[in-house]
Amino acid sequence: MADDADRAGELQQLSDSAVIATQLSRHDFNAKSLTVCKDCGFEIEPERQALGGVTRCRECQGYAEQEGKQWAR
């Protein structure tokens, strides 16, 4: 029988899956990536550019996502 920790883990996994699916549906993998970050002006890592449609370096993308989470609350 599942306990509260098991149920919480399952709910978190479902939530994570839903967030990932939403983000993937919003991303245009066929769009051309920028070579420099639109926020800081530094080069976007080649492995990020390969994803397609990337406009920020890894660090600035992290800041943007954190800011978005704060506004969502």
Secondary structure, DSSP 4 states (H G I P E B T S, - for coil): ---HHHHHHHHHHHHHHHHHHHHHHH--TTSPPPSB-TTT-SBPPHHHHTTSS--S-HHHHHHHHHHHHHHH-
